[in-house]
Amino acid sequence: MDPLMVSVAEAVRRRAEAPPPATALDPDAELSALGVSSLGVAGLVVDLEETFTFRFPDDAVTPEVFRTIRTLTDTVRTLCGPQAG
């Protein structure tokens, strides 16, 4: 995994109700299957905004964006621009 995806995956792991081991985080697994609830998604928004110093626009907080680590990483990369890796 690239460094940005590793950072996003770690944030997901911290917000999961029963966190899987870091080595078990498949970038294409559904966040819900990893134990991330709707409350966990809200926490992820805050965590990622603080970590990468950007704001999620309202239209980016969707089930499609928060489906997998990969979809979330792709959105963070887009919102942060080139400095995100």
Residue frames as a rotation matrix with the C-alpha (Angstrom) as fourth column:
MET 1
0.580 0.815 0.000 0.00
0.815 -0.580 0.000 0.00
0.000 0.000 -1.000 0.00
ASP 2
-0.105 -0.573 0.813 1.14
0.454 -0.755 -0.474 3.53
0.885 0.319 0.340 -0.69
PRO 3
-0.871 -0.370 -0.322 1.82
0.433 -0.270 -0.860 5.80
0.232 -0.889 0.395 2.32
LEU 4
-0.678 0.688 0.260 -1.45
-0.696 -0.714 0.073 7.72
0.236 -0.132 0.963 2.02
MET 5
0.184 0.768 -0.613 -3.46
-0.410 0.627 0.663 4.51
0.893 0.129 0.430 1.90
VAL 6
-0.357 -0.385 -0.851 -1.57
0.598 0.606 -0.525 3.23
0.718 -0.696 0.013 4.95
SER 7
-0.996 -0.009 0.090 -2.52
-0.056 -0.720 -0.692 6.42
0.071 -0.694 0.716 6.85
VAL 8
-0.263 0.964 -0.033 -6.16
-0.867 -0.222 0.446 6.12
0.423 0.146 0.894 5.83
ALA 9
0.110 0.266 -0.958 -6.17
0.007 0.963 0.268 2.40
0.994 -0.036 0.104 6.71
GLU 10
-0.743 -0.430 -0.513 -4.78
0.511 0.131 -0.850 3.18
0.433 -0.893 0.123 10.16
ALA 11
-0.819 0.524 0.235 -7.52
-0.574 -0.762 -0.300 5.78
0.022 -0.380 0.925 10.72
VAL 12
0.073 0.849 -0.524 -10.12
-0.663 0.433 0.610 3.19
0.745 0.303 0.595 9.65
ARG 13
-0.210 -0.232 -0.950 -8.63
0.382 0.875 -0.299 0.63
0.900 -0.425 -0.095 12.04
ARG 14
-0.979 -0.190 -0.071 -8.81
0.146 -0.418 -0.897 3.11
0.141 -0.888 0.437 14.93
ARG 15
-0.570 0.819 0.060 -12.50
-0.820 -0.564 -0.097 3.81
-0.046 -0.105 0.993 14.19
ALA 16
-0.269 0.464 -0.844 -13.55
-0.282 0.800 0.529 0.16
0.921 0.380 -0.084 13.77
GLU 17
0.524 0.579 0.624 -15.66
-0.771 0.011 0.637 -1.25
0.362 -0.815 0.452 16.60
ALA 18
0.763 -0.392 0.514 -13.58
0.001 0.795 0.606 -4.45
-0.647 -0.462 0.607 16.67
PRO 19
0.466 -0.581 -0.667 -10.35
-0.838 -0.531 -0.124 -3.40
-0.282 0.617 -0.735 14.95
PRO 20
0.973 -0.228 0.025 -8.78
0.219 0.895 -0.387 -6.02
0.066 0.383 0.922 12.72
PRO 21
0.222 -0.961 -0.167 -5.00
0.529 -0.025 0.848 -6.40
-0.819 -0.277 0.502 12.79
ALA 22
0.175 -0.215 -0.961 -3.27
-0.544 -0.835 0.088 -3.90
-0.821 0.507 -0.263 10.51
THR 23
-0.821 -0.570 -0.039 -2.12
-0.367 0.474 0.801 -6.75
-0.438 0.671 -0.598 8.27
ALA 24
-0.547 0.688 0.478 -5.75
0.684 0.696 -0.218 -7.80
-0.482 0.208 -0.851 7.74
LEU 25
0.088 0.602 -0.793 -6.87
-0.046 -0.793 -0.607 -4.49
-0.995 0.090 -0.042 6.27
ASP 26
-0.341 -0.057 0.938 -7.81
0.879 0.335 0.340 -5.22
-0.334 0.941 -0.064 2.67
PRO 27
-0.881 -0.055 -0.470 -8.05
-0.018 -0.989 0.149 -1.88
-0.473 0.140 0.870 0.81
ASP 28
-0.744 0.621 -0.245 -11.10
-0.382 -0.095 0.919 -3.19
0.548 0.778 0.308 -1.07
ALA 29
-0.613 0.550 -0.567 -13.03
0.757 0.615 -0.221 -4.51
0.227 -0.565 -0.793 1.94
GLU 30
0.212 0.784 0.584 -16.24
0.308 -0.620 0.721 -2.65
0.927 0.027 -0.373 2.81
LEU 31
-0.629 -0.444 0.639 -15.70
-0.393 -0.528 -0.753 -0.35
0.671 -0.724 0.158 5.80
SER 32
0.282 0.810 0.514 -18.87
-0.924 0.084 0.374 -1.76
0.260 -0.580 0.772 7.36
ALA 33
0.798 -0.040 -0.601 -17.38
0.026 0.999 -0.032 -5.27
0.602 0.010 0.798 7.13
LEU 34
-0.277 -0.955 -0.103 -14.29
0.327 0.007 -0.945 -3.94
0.904 -0.296 0.310 8.94
GLY 35
-0.074 0.348 -0.935 -16.53
0.991 0.134 -0.028 -2.77
0.115 -0.928 -0.355 11.81
VAL 36
-0.975 -0.207 -0.087 -16.87
0.213 -0.974 -0.076 0.93
-0.069 -0.093 0.993 10.98
SER 37
-0.120 0.983 -0.139 -20.32
0.921 0.058 -0.386 2.19
-0.372 -0.175 -0.912 12.00
SER 38
0.432 0.346 0.833 -22.00
0.663 -0.748 -0.033 5.43
0.612 0.566 -0.553 10.93
LEU 39
0.983 -0.156 -0.102 -20.59
-0.021 -0.639 0.769 7.00
-0.185 -0.753 -0.631 14.09
GLY 40
0.221 -0.950 0.223 -17.18
0.534 0.309 0.787 5.68
-0.816 -0.055 0.575 13.07
VAL 41
0.069 -0.124 0.990 -17.56
0.966 -0.241 -0.098 7.35
0.251 0.963 0.103 9.67
ALA 42
0.889 0.279 0.363 -18.26
0.186 -0.944 0.272 10.68
0.418 -0.174 -0.891 11.41
GLY 43
0.733 -0.676 -0.076 -15.10
0.001 -0.110 0.994 10.17
-0.680 -0.728 -0.080 13.45
LEU 44
0.053 -0.700 0.712 -13.15
0.883 0.366 0.295 9.31
-0.467 0.613 0.637 10.30
VAL 45
0.570 0.208 0.795 -14.22
0.630 -0.732 -0.260 12.58
0.528 0.649 -0.548 8.71
VAL 46
0.969 -0.186 0.161 -12.83
-0.246 -0.749 0.615 14.50
0.006 -0.636 -0.772 11.69
ASP 47
0.497 -0.825 0.269 -9.66
0.239 0.428 0.872 12.39
-0.834 -0.369 0.410 11.93
LEU 48
0.094 -0.463 0.881 -8.83
0.978 0.206 0.004 12.71
-0.184 0.862 0.473 8.24
GLU 49
0.741 0.202 0.640 -9.59
0.374 -0.916 -0.144 16.44
0.557 0.346 -0.755 8.13
GLU 50
0.901 -0.422 0.098 -7.27
-0.319 -0.493 0.809 17.04
-0.293 -0.761 -0.579 11.08
THR 51
0.350 -0.807 0.476 -4.52
0.431 0.590 0.683 14.74
-0.832 -0.034 0.554 9.85
PHE 52
-0.235 -0.426 0.874 -4.43
0.958 0.049 0.282 16.08
-0.162 0.904 0.396 6.29
THR 53
-0.510 0.031 -0.860 -5.65
0.263 -0.946 -0.190 19.66
-0.819 -0.323 0.474 6.99
PHE 54
-0.918 0.396 0.011 -8.53
-0.118 -0.299 0.947 19.84
0.378 0.868 0.321 4.54
ARG 55
-0.470 0.844 0.259 -12.32
-0.550 -0.050 -0.833 19.83
-0.690 -0.534 0.488 4.75
PHE 56
-0.767 0.374 0.521 -14.64
0.588 0.734 0.340 17.24
-0.255 0.567 -0.783 3.26
PRO 57
-0.778 0.625 -0.064 -17.25
-0.598 -0.705 0.382 19.09
0.194 0.335 0.922 1.22
ASP 58
-0.188 0.799 0.572 -20.78
-0.700 0.300 -0.649 17.97
-0.689 -0.522 0.503 2.11
ASP 59
0.673 0.518 -0.528 -21.14
-0.737 0.400 -0.545 16.27
-0.071 0.756 0.651 -1.27
ALA 60
-0.146 -0.791 -0.595 -18.06
-0.648 0.530 -0.546 14.13
0.747 0.306 -0.590 -0.57
VAL 61
-0.772 -0.026 0.635 -19.50
-0.566 0.481 -0.669 12.52
-0.288 -0.876 -0.386 2.56
THR 62
0.240 0.821 -0.517 -21.35
-0.957 0.289 0.013 9.75
0.160 0.492 0.856 0.74
PRO 63
0.676 0.052 0.735 -21.65
-0.312 0.924 0.221 5.98
-0.668 -0.379 0.640 1.00
GLU 64
0.935 -0.344 0.084 -19.65
0.224 0.390 -0.893 5.68
0.275 0.854 0.442 -2.24
VAL 65
0.299 -0.859 0.415 -16.69
-0.560 -0.510 -0.653 7.63
0.773 -0.037 -0.633 -0.81
PHE 66
-0.201 -0.336 0.920 -16.80
-0.976 0.147 -0.159 5.78
-0.082 -0.930 -0.358 2.52
ARG 67
0.776 0.503 -0.380 -17.28
-0.571 0.817 -0.085 2.34
0.268 0.283 0.921 0.95
THR 68
0.764 -0.597 -0.245 -13.69
0.607 0.794 -0.040 1.02
0.218 -0.118 0.969 1.16
ILE 69
0.311 -0.772 -0.554 -10.23
0.401 -0.422 0.813 2.15
-0.862 -0.475 0.178 2.22
ARG 70
-0.541 -0.548 0.638 -9.39
0.786 -0.060 0.615 2.53
-0.299 0.834 0.463 -1.48
THR 71
0.148 0.662 0.735 -12.39
0.801 -0.515 0.303 4.78
0.580 0.544 -0.607 -2.30
LEU 72
0.894 0.145 -0.424 -11.71
0.409 -0.651 0.639 6.86
-0.184 -0.745 -0.642 0.79
THR 73
-0.007 -0.982 -0.188 -8.00
0.532 -0.163 0.831 7.16
-0.847 -0.094 0.524 -0.04
ASP 74
-0.402 -0.094 0.911 -8.78
0.906 -0.184 0.381 8.22
0.132 0.978 0.159 -3.61
THR 75
0.603 0.704 0.375 -11.07
0.606 -0.710 0.359 10.98
0.519 0.011 -0.855 -2.31
VAL 76
0.719 -0.427 -0.548 -8.55
0.346 -0.465 0.815 12.19
-0.603 -0.776 -0.187 0.28
ARG 77
-0.325 -0.886 0.331 -5.87
0.745 -0.025 0.666 12.29
-0.582 0.463 0.668 -2.44
THR 78
-0.128 0.372 0.919 -8.16
0.853 -0.432 0.293 14.36
0.506 0.822 -0.263 -4.68
LEU 79
0.821 0.569 0.039 -9.17
0.455 -0.695 0.556 16.76
0.344 -0.438 -0.830 -1.91
CYS 80
0.614 -0.665 -0.426 -5.61
0.313 -0.290 0.904 17.25
-0.724 -0.689 0.030 -0.62
GLY 81
0.873 -0.302 -0.384 -3.97
-0.487 -0.486 -0.725 17.61
0.032 0.820 -0.572 -4.00
PRO 82
0.484 -0.737 -0.473 -0.37
-0.179 0.446 -0.877 16.68
0.857 0.509 0.084 -4.81
GLN 83
-0.273 -0.660 0.699 0.93
-0.838 -0.193 -0.510 17.04
0.472 -0.726 -0.501 -1.23
ALA 84
0.461 0.537 0.706 -1.11
-0.819 0.563 0.106 13.96
-0.341 -0.628 0.700 -0.22
GLY 85
-0.484 -0.712 0.508 1.05
-0.404 0.697 0.592 11.66
-0.776 0.081 -0.625 -2.31
